[in-house]
Every structure is written in structure tokens, then in C-alpha cells.
């Protein structure tokens, strides 16, 4: 009889079965002490969020890049139509979106690069342009944007290449 088959002194068949089950699942038969409960959100100090400091205005970017100008003009026109609908849920979503990109624990530059990667992986052309422009306005370098898109390419695969081409065209106009 193996050690697992023989019950320890004072343990019955149920303990022997648990030991065998735990052996096969590679689990301990002893209960570890419970860790301290995680810190609750209400106990954490509130993270200060503030508007990011932009180095460039949208007007400046529009004057520098025809692609950016067309995108920003179209976005403004289309957002006006959405605003006219006065949809409460859309307004709430826009508010959440706005607040997610404020300066916080993560700098706004980092958040915009994360947005750029996610947008590329989702193959959202408007989103790619938006985050690339916002990142540019915050002072993100071309090399930082290109490296971020390298991550997107690894995650999303070669289907992103047409979107990378258009992003690089935008970069050429903004950064030169």
C-alpha cells in the first residue's frame, strides 16, 4: 500500500480520497492560511485625474497634415449629428471615454499609445487616426508610435499592414 493509500492516523477514508484527488490535481491537502483581504476601492485614496497638457492644438495638426485635417473635420461634423440626437447613453459613453484618457496613474501619452495599439488590432481606421493625432499632440515621438504599432502587428497579424501603411502616411505628414 502506498503512502497515499494509507490514511494518516486519525483520518478516515474521506481524507484518503481527498489526498488521492489532490495528488492527481497537484493540490495540497492542507489548507494554507488565508491571505489578507485585498484593499477595497473605498479604502484607496482617490487618484487625481486631470486634463492632459497638449503641446499642439488640433488646428496646428490640421495645418500640418491634410490627412489629419480631413479626419478632424469629418469627426467634428459627424459628432455634431450625434450630439443633435441628445442620446443619454451615448453621452455617458463619451464621458467614460474622455475620463479614461485623462492623466492618472498612467500618463496620457501611455494611454494614447495603448489606444493606438488596440485600435490597430481592431482595424478601426478612424480610431487609429484619432489616437495617432492625440499622441502627436501630447508630444509622443514618431519612433514611439511606430514601436507601438509593432506591438499591434505582432498581436493582430499581417492583416494590419494596410492600416499601418495609412498610419505611416499620417506620420509622414505630421512628423515629416
C-alpha positions as CSV (number, residue, x, y, z in Angstrom):
1,X,0.0,0.0,0.0
2,X,1.4,3.4,-1.0
3,X,1.6,6.4,1.4
4,X,-1.3,7.9,-0.4
5,X,-3.4,4.8,0.1
6,X,-2.8,4.5,3.8
7,X,-4.7,7.1,5.8
8,X,-2.8,9.1,8.3
9,X,-3.5,8.4,12.0
10,X,-6.9,9.9,12.9
11,X,-8.1,10.3,9.2
12,X,-10.7,8.2,7.6
13,X,-11.5,7.1,4.1
14,X,-12.7,10.6,3.1
15,X,-9.3,12.0,3.9
16,X,-7.6,9.3,1.9
17,X,-9.8,10.0,-1.1
18,X,-9.1,13.8,-0.9
19,X,-5.4,13.0,-0.7
20,X,-5.5,10.9,-3.9
21,X,-7.7,13.5,-5.7
22,X,-5.3,16.3,-4.6
23,X,-2.3,14.2,-5.7
24,X,-3.8,13.9,-9.2
25,X,-4.7,17.6,-9.3
26,X,-1.3,18.6,-7.8
27,X,-3.0,20.3,-4.9
28,X,-2.0,20.5,-1.3
29,X,-4.2,18.6,1.2
30,X,-3.6,21.2,3.8
31,X,-5.4,24.5,3.9
32,X,-3.0,27.4,3.7
33,X,-3.7,30.4,5.9
34,X,-6.0,32.9,4.2
35,X,-4.2,35.9,2.8
36,X,-5.3,39.4,4.0
37,X,-8.3,40.6,2.0
38,X,-7.5,42.9,-0.9
39,X,-7.7,46.6,-0.3
40,X,-11.2,47.8,-1.1
41,X,-11.8,50.6,-3.6
42,X,-13.4,52.8,-0.9
43,X,-10.2,52.5,1.2
44,X,-7.8,53.6,-1.6
45,X,-7.1,57.3,-2.0
46,X,-8.8,58.7,-5.0
47,X,-6.5,59.1,-7.9
48,X,-6.3,62.7,-9.1
49,X,-7.2,62.9,-12.7
50,X,-6.6,65.9,-14.8
51,X,-6.7,67.1,-18.4
52,X,-3.5,66.3,-20.3
53,X,-1.2,69.1,-21.4
54,X,-1.2,69.2,-25.2
55,X,1.8,70.6,-26.9
56,X,-0.1,71.2,-30.2
57,X,-3.7,72.2,-30.9
58,X,-5.9,70.3,-33.4
59,X,-5.7,73.4,-35.6
60,X,-1.9,73.1,-35.7
61,X,-2.1,69.4,-36.6
62,X,-4.7,70.2,-39.3
63,X,-2.4,72.8,-40.9
64,X,0.5,70.4,-40.8
65,X,-1.3,67.3,-42.2
66,X,-4.0,67.1,-44.9
67,X,-5.0,63.6,-43.7
68,X,-5.4,64.9,-40.1
69,X,-7.4,67.9,-41.3
70,X,-9.8,65.7,-43.3
71,X,-10.2,63.3,-40.4
72,X,-10.7,66.0,-37.7
73,X,-13.2,67.9,-39.9
74,X,-15.2,64.8,-40.6
75,X,-15.1,63.8,-36.9
76,X,-16.4,67.2,-35.9
77,X,-19.2,67.1,-38.4
78,X,-20.3,63.6,-37.5
79,X,-20.1,64.3,-33.8
80,X,-22.4,67.2,-34.3
81,X,-25.0,64.8,-35.7
82,X,-24.6,62.5,-32.7
83,X,-24.9,65.5,-30.3
84,X,-28.2,66.5,-32.0
85,X,-29.7,63.2,-31.1
86,X,-29.2,64.0,-27.4
87,X,-28.8,60.3,-26.6
88,X,-28.1,59.9,-22.9
89,X,-26.3,56.6,-23.2
90,X,-24.0,57.8,-25.9
91,X,-23.2,60.9,-23.8
92,X,-22.4,58.6,-20.9
93,X,-20.1,56.5,-23.1
94,X,-18.3,59.6,-24.4
95,X,-17.8,60.8,-20.8
96,X,-16.3,57.4,-19.8
97,X,-14.1,57.6,-22.9
98,X,-12.9,61.1,-22.1
99,X,-12.2,60.2,-18.5
100,X,-10.2,57.1,-19.4
101,X,-7.6,59.2,-21.2
102,X,-7.1,61.8,-18.5
103,X,-3.7,62.0,-16.7
104,X,-3.8,59.5,-13.9
105,X,-1.6,56.7,-12.6
106,X,-0.7,56.1,-16.3
107,X,0.4,59.2,-18.2
108,X,-2.0,60.3,-21.0
109,X,0.8,59.6,-23.6
110,X,0.9,55.9,-22.5
111,X,-2.9,55.7,-22.7
112,X,-3.0,57.1,-26.2
113,X,-0.3,54.6,-27.3
114,X,-2.4,51.8,-25.7
115,X,-5.4,53.2,-27.6
116,X,-3.4,53.2,-30.8
117,X,-2.4,49.6,-30.4
118,X,-5.9,48.5,-29.5
119,X,-7.4,50.4,-32.5
120,X,-4.9,48.9,-34.9
121,X,-5.7,45.4,-33.6
122,X,-9.4,46.2,-34.1
123,X,-8.6,47.6,-37.5
124,X,-10.5,50.8,-36.8
125,X,-9.1,53.4,-39.2
126,X,-10.8,56.3,-37.5
127,X,-9.6,55.2,-34.1
128,X,-6.0,54.7,-35.4
129,X,-6.0,58.3,-36.8
130,X,-7.6,59.7,-33.6
131,X,-5.1,58.1,-31.2
132,X,-2.1,58.8,-33.5
133,X,-3.1,62.5,-33.7
134,X,-3.8,62.7,-29.9
135,X,-0.4,61.1,-29.2
136,X,1.3,63.5,-31.5
137,X,-0.4,66.4,-29.8
138,X,0.9,65.1,-26.4
139,X,4.5,65.0,-27.7
140,X,4.8,61.3,-28.4
141,X,7.7,60.8,-30.9
142,X,7.3,59.1,-34.3
143,X,9.6,56.3,-33.1
144,X,7.3,55.7,-30.1
145,X,4.2,55.5,-32.3
146,X,5.9,53.2,-34.8
147,X,7.1,50.9,-32.0
148,X,3.6,50.8,-30.6
149,X,2.3,49.7,-34.0
150,X,5.0,47.0,-34.0
151,X,3.3,45.5,-30.9
152,X,-0.1,45.8,-32.7
153,X,1.3,44.0,-35.7
154,X,2.5,41.1,-33.5
155,X,-0.8,40.9,-31.7
156,X,-3.1,41.4,-34.7
157,X,-1.0,39.9,-37.5
158,X,-0.4,40.7,-41.1
159,X,-4.0,41.8,-41.7
160,X,-2.9,45.1,-40.1
161,X,-0.4,46.0,-42.8
162,X,-2.9,48.1,-44.9
163,X,-3.7,50.1,-41.7
164,X,0.0,50.5,-40.9
165,X,0.5,52.0,-44.4
166,X,-2.1,54.6,-43.8
167,X,-0.8,55.3,-40.2
168,X,2.7,55.8,-41.6
169,X,1.3,58.1,-44.3
170,X,-0.2,60.2,-41.5
171,X,3.1,60.1,-39.5
172,X,5.0,61.3,-42.6
173,X,2.7,64.4,-42.8
174,X,2.8,65.1,-39.1
175,X,6.4,64.4,-38.3
176,X,8.0,64.8,-41.7
